[in-house]
C-alpha cells in the first residue's frame, strides 16, 4: 500500500498531500493524457541522493514535447522541486513520482483549453518485484499482449496512456502465477516487460532490444549499458527472437522500480541453471555499489539531498 507523506510539489509550491486532487472531468481521466517519471532516492554512505535526477527530468520534458504539453519548467527547476519535496518530507530512501497532466477544461479529445498541472510526489517504497527477487530471480511469461506498433502510440514517451497496455500484460501474468510478463513487439520480437527493459545473455554476449522494438529508453537501461562497459563488457542492441529467451544463459530486467532483477524462468523454462547467473550478479553488484555510494560516482549520477542548492523560484 502507498504510504502517504506530508507534502507534494504542485506547480512550483508545496501543498499538503491530501490537497493534491483533480476533478473527475479532468482531461486525463477520460483520455489518459499524462506523462510521468519514476525516480529513486537512495540512502547512500554520504547521505540521501537521487539517482540520475536530471536525466529523468529531461525525459519528462521529452515526453511532454512529444505530446505537445508545454511545461513552464526547465530540467533544473524540476530537479530542484524534487529535492525540495524530498527534504520537506524528511525522507532518506524513497521513490519519486513527477507527473504532468491535462486538467479540467474542455471535455473533448482536443485539449484546447485544458491547463497543464505538474506534480512531484515522494514516498517510501520497497522492492518492486519482491524482496527476494534481486537474489533469487523471478518467474515470467511471454505475454499474449504485444507492445504497440510503430506510429500508433509513441514508445519513447513515458505516458500514462501507454500503461494501459502494461496493465494488460501485468494482470495476465499475475492471474497465471507469474511475477511479470514480457511483451513482444508487433513483428514478434522481444520488446520489454510491463515496466522494465530486458537484457539477454548468451555465450557471454549481452543483448538488449533496440528502441525501435517499441522500447522505452530506460534510464536504468542506459545505466547498465555504461556499467557493463566499465566492467569490460559490451552490450549489443539487436532484435531478439522469442525463442532466444528459452536458450539464454541469463536474462534480467532493469528499471527504476525493478533495479536489476534476474529472471529465473520464462514460460516455465528455466533460464540457464534456474538462478541468477554470474554476469547478472557482477552487473547487479556494481549497480548497487554506485547507487549506494560505496563505489566512485564516476558518471556524476548521484544528486545529494543535503547540501544541494536551494530550489530556484519558478520562472527564474
C-alpha positions as CSV (number, residue, x, y, z in Angstrom):
1,X,0.0,0.0,0.0
2,X,1.1,3.6,-0.8
3,X,2.4,5.3,2.3
4,X,1.4,9.0,2.4
5,X,3.9,11.7,3.2
6,X,3.2,15.3,4.2
7,X,3.8,17.4,1.1
8,X,3.5,17.3,-2.7
9,X,5.0,19.8,-5.1
10,X,2.3,21.3,-7.3
11,X,3.1,23.9,-10.0
12,X,6.0,25.3,-8.1
13,X,4.8,25.2,-4.5
14,X,4.4,22.6,-1.7
15,X,0.8,21.6,-0.8
16,X,-0.5,19.1,1.7
17,X,-0.7,15.5,0.5
18,X,-4.5,15.4,0.8
19,X,-4.9,18.5,-1.3
20,X,-3.3,17.0,-4.4
21,X,-6.6,16.3,-6.2
22,X,-8.1,16.7,-9.7
23,X,-11.7,17.0,-10.9
24,X,-13.3,13.8,-12.3
25,X,-13.8,15.5,-15.6
26,X,-10.2,16.5,-16.0
27,X,-8.9,15.6,-19.5
28,X,-6.5,13.0,-18.1
29,X,-9.3,10.9,-16.5
30,X,-11.1,10.3,-19.8
31,X,-8.2,10.2,-22.2
32,X,-5.1,9.2,-20.2
33,X,-3.3,12.5,-21.1
34,X,-0.5,12.4,-18.6
35,X,3.3,11.9,-18.6
36,X,5.3,10.8,-15.6
37,X,8.6,9.6,-14.3
38,X,9.8,7.1,-11.7
39,X,12.9,8.1,-9.8
40,X,14.7,6.6,-6.7
41,X,16.4,8.4,-3.9
42,X,18.9,6.1,-2.2
43,X,20.3,6.3,1.3
44,X,24.0,6.3,0.4
45,X,27.0,6.3,2.7
46,X,27.2,10.1,2.1
47,X,23.5,10.7,2.8
48,X,20.4,10.6,0.7
49,X,20.9,11.1,-3.0
50,X,18.7,11.0,-6.1
51,X,19.9,8.7,-8.9
52,X,20.1,10.3,-12.3
53,X,17.8,13.1,-11.3
54,X,18.4,15.4,-14.3
55,X,18.3,12.5,-16.8
56,X,14.8,11.6,-15.6
57,X,13.6,15.2,-15.7
58,X,15.0,15.6,-19.2
59,X,13.0,12.5,-20.3
60,X,9.9,14.0,-18.6
61,X,10.3,17.1,-20.8
62,X,10.9,14.9,-23.9
63,X,7.6,13.1,-23.2
64,X,5.9,16.5,-22.8
65,X,7.2,17.7,-26.1
66,X,6.1,14.5,-27.9
67,X,2.5,15.0,-26.6
68,X,2.5,18.8,-27.2
69,X,2.3,19.6,-23.4
70,X,4.1,22.9,-22.7
71,X,5.6,22.7,-19.2
72,X,6.9,26.1,-17.9
73,X,9.8,24.5,-16.1
74,X,13.4,23.6,-17.0
75,X,15.2,20.5,-16.1
76,X,17.0,22.4,-13.3
77,X,13.7,23.7,-11.9
78,X,12.0,20.3,-11.9
79,X,15.1,18.8,-10.3
80,X,15.1,21.5,-7.6
81,X,11.4,20.9,-7.0
82,X,12.1,17.2,-6.5
83,X,14.9,17.9,-4.0
84,X,12.6,20.3,-2.2
85,X,9.8,17.8,-1.7
86,X,12.1,15.1,-0.5
87,X,13.6,17.5,2.1
88,X,10.1,18.7,3.1
89,X,9.0,15.1,3.8
90,X,12.3,14.3,5.6
91,X,12.9,11.2,3.5
92,X,16.1,9.3,3.3
93,X,15.4,6.5,0.8
94,X,12.2,7.0,-1.3
95,X,10.5,6.8,-4.7
96,X,9.7,10.0,-6.5
97,X,6.8,10.4,-9.0
98,X,6.7,13.5,-11.1
99,X,3.5,13.8,-13.1
100,X,2.3,16.3,-15.7
101,X,-1.3,16.0,-16.8
102,X,-4.0,17.8,-18.7
103,X,-6.5,19.2,-16.2
104,X,-10.1,20.5,-16.1
105,X,-11.3,22.4,-19.1
106,X,-12.6,21.0,-22.4
107,X,-14.1,17.5,-22.3
108,X,-13.4,16.7,-25.9
109,X,-10.4,14.8,-27.2
110,X,-8.8,18.0,-28.4
111,X,-7.2,19.6,-25.3
112,X,-7.6,23.1,-26.4
113,X,-8.5,24.7,-23.1
114,X,-7.0,22.3,-20.6
115,X,-4.4,23.6,-18.2
116,X,-1.2,21.5,-17.6
117,X,-0.9,20.6,-13.9
118,X,2.6,19.4,-12.7
119,X,3.1,17.4,-9.5
120,X,6.0,15.8,-7.8
121,X,5.3,13.3,-5.0
122,X,7.9,11.4,-2.9
123,X,7.1,8.4,-0.6
124,X,8.8,5.3,0.8
125,X,8.7,2.2,-1.4
126,X,10.4,-1.2,-1.4
127,X,11.5,-3.7,-4.0
128,X,9.1,-3.7,-6.9
129,X,9.1,-7.4,-7.7
130,X,9.6,-8.5,-4.1
131,X,12.4,-8.6,-1.5
132,X,13.8,-11.9,-2.7
133,X,13.7,-11.2,-6.4
134,X,17.1,-9.5,-6.6
135,X,18.9,-12.6,-5.3
136,X,16.6,-15.5,-6.4
137,X,15.2,-14.1,-9.6
138,X,11.6,-14.1,-10.8
139,X,9.4,-16.4,-13.0
140,X,7.9,-14.6,-16.0
141,X,5.9,-15.4,-19.1
142,X,5.7,-14.2,-22.6
143,X,2.5,-12.2,-22.8
144,X,-0.3,-12.7,-25.3
145,X,-0.4,-8.9,-25.5
146,X,2.0,-7.2,-27.8
147,X,3.6,-3.8,-27.5
148,X,2.0,-1.1,-29.7
149,X,3.1,-0.9,-33.3
150,X,5.2,2.0,-34.6
151,X,3.2,5.2,-35.4
152,X,0.4,4.2,-33.0
153,X,1.5,5.3,-29.5
154,X,5.0,6.8,-29.1
155,X,7.0,4.3,-27.1
156,X,9.7,6.9,-26.4
157,X,7.3,8.8,-24.3
158,X,6.6,7.7,-20.7
159,X,2.9,8.4,-20.9
160,X,0.0,7.3,-18.8
161,X,-2.0,6.0,-21.7
162,X,0.8,3.6,-22.7
163,X,0.5,1.9,-19.4
164,X,-3.0,0.6,-20.2
165,X,-1.1,-1.9,-22.4
166,X,1.3,-2.5,-19.5
167,X,-1.7,-3.2,-17.2
168,X,-3.0,-5.9,-19.5
169,X,0.5,-7.6,-19.6
170,X,1.0,-7.4,-15.8
171,X,-2.6,-8.6,-14.9
172,X,-2.4,-11.5,-17.3
173,X,0.9,-12.6,-15.8
174,X,-0.4,-12.3,-12.2
175,X,-3.5,-14.3,-13.0
176,X,-1.4,-17.1,-14.4
177,X,1.0,-17.2,-11.4
178,X,3.9,-15.2,-12.9
179,X,5.7,-12.2,-11.4
180,X,5.8,-10.3,-14.7
181,X,5.2,-10.6,-18.4
182,X,7.4,-10.0,-21.4
183,X,5.8,-8.3,-24.3
184,X,6.8,-8.9,-28.0
185,X,6.7,-6.1,-30.5
186,X,4.3,-6.0,-33.5
187,X,6.8,-8.1,-35.5
188,X,7.1,-10.8,-32.8
189,X,10.5,-9.8,-31.4
190,X,11.2,-9.3,-27.7
191,X,10.3,-5.8,-26.6
192,X,10.2,-5.3,-22.8
193,X,8.3,-6.1,-19.6
194,X,5.2,-4.2,-18.4
195,X,7.5,-1.7,-16.7
196,X,11.1,-2.9,-17.3
197,X,13.7,-3.2,-20.0
198,X,15.2,-6.6,-20.7
199,X,18.7,-7.9,-21.2
200,X,19.6,-11.4,-22.6
201,X,23.0,-13.1,-22.2
202,X,24.1,-16.0,-24.4
203,X,27.7,-17.3,-24.6
204,X,28.9,-14.2,-22.7
205,X,27.3,-11.7,-25.1
206,X,24.9,-9.2,-23.6
207,X,22.0,-8.3,-25.9
208,X,19.1,-5.8,-25.4
209,X,16.3,-4.9,-27.8
210,X,16.7,-1.6,-29.8
211,X,14.5,1.4,-29.2
212,X,12.8,0.5,-32.5
213,X,11.2,-2.6,-30.8
214,X,8.7,-0.4,-29.0
215,X,11.1,0.0,-26.1
216,X,11.1,2.9,-23.6
217,X,14.6,4.5,-23.4
218,X,15.1,3.4,-19.8
219,X,17.4,5.4,-17.6
220,X,18.5,2.2,-15.8
221,X,18.8,0.5,-19.2
222,X,21.3,3.2,-20.2
223,X,23.0,2.9,-16.8
224,X,23.5,-0.9,-17.3
225,X,25.0,-0.4,-20.7
226,X,27.5,2.1,-19.3
227,X,28.2,-0.1,-16.2
228,X,28.8,-3.1,-18.4
229,X,31.3,-1.1,-20.4
230,X,33.0,-0.1,-17.2
231,X,33.4,-3.7,-16.3
232,X,34.9,-4.6,-19.7
233,X,31.7,-6.0,-21.2
234,X,29.8,-4.6,-24.2
235,X,26.1,-4.6,-24.8
236,X,24.7,-5.1,-28.3
237,X,21.3,-3.5,-29.2
238,X,19.7,-6.0,-31.6
239,X,16.4,-7.7,-32.4
240,X,15.9,-10.7,-30.1
241,X,13.6,-13.6,-31.2
242,X,11.3,-15.0,-28.6
243,X,13.0,-18.4,-28.6
244,X,16.3,-16.9,-27.6
245,X,14.7,-16.4,-24.1
246,X,14.4,-20.2,-23.8
247,X,18.0,-20.9,-24.6
248,X,19.7,-17.9,-23.0
249,X,22.3,-18.4,-20.3
250,X,21.0,-15.4,-18.3
251,X,18.1,-12.9,-18.6
252,X,17.4,-9.9,-16.4
253,X,15.1,-6.9,-16.1
254,X,16.2,-3.3,-15.5
255,X,14.2,-0.3,-14.4
256,X,14.0,2.3,-11.7
257,X,11.5,0.2,-9.8
258,X,12.9,-3.3,-10.7
259,X,16.6,-2.1,-10.5
260,X,18.5,-5.2,-11.7
261,X,16.3,-8.2,-11.3
262,X,17.3,-11.7,-12.6
263,X,14.8,-13.8,-14.5
264,X,15.0,-17.5,-13.4
265,X,12.4,-18.9,-15.8
266,X,10.4,-17.9,-18.9
267,X,7.1,-19.8,-19.6
268,X,8.3,-22.4,-17.0
269,X,11.5,-23.0,-18.9
270,X,14.5,-22.4,-16.6
271,X,16.9,-19.7,-17.6
272,X,20.4,-21.2,-17.5
273,X,20.7,-23.0,-14.2
274,X,17.5,-21.5,-12.9
275,X,19.0,-18.8,-10.7
276,X,21.0,-15.6,-11.0
277,X,23.9,-16.0,-13.4
278,X,27.5,-14.7,-12.9
279,X,27.3,-11.8,-15.4
280,X,24.0,-10.6,-14.0
281,X,25.4,-10.8,-10.5
282,X,28.5,-8.8,-11.4
283,X,26.5,-6.1,-13.1
284,X,24.0,-6.0,-10.3
285,X,26.7,-5.7,-7.7
286,X,28.3,-2.8,-9.4
287,X,25.0,-1.1,-9.9
288,X,24.2,-1.2,-6.2
289,X,27.7,-0.1,-5.3
290,X,27.1,3.0,-7.4
291,X,23.6,3.9,-6.2
292,X,24.5,3.2,-2.5
293,X,27.6,5.3,-2.7
294,X,30.2,2.6,-2.0
295,X,31.8,2.9,-5.4
296,X,33.1,6.1,-7.0
297,X,30.3,8.1,-8.8
298,X,32.4,8.4,-12.0
299,X,29.4,9.4,-14.1
300,X,28.1,12.0,-11.7
301,X,24.8,10.2,-11.4
302,X,24.0,11.0,-7.7
303,X,22.5,14.3,-6.7
304,X,22.7,14.7,-2.9
305,X,19.7,15.9,-0.9
306,X,21.7,17.6,1.9
307,X,24.0,20.4,0.6
308,X,22.1,20.6,-2.7
309,X,21.5,24.1,-3.9
310,X,18.2,25.6,-2.9
311,X,15.3,25.5,-5.4
312,X,15.2,28.4,-7.8
313,X,11.9,30.4,-8.0
314,X,9.6,29.2,-10.7
315,X,10.3,31.2,-13.9
316,X,13.8,32.2,-12.8
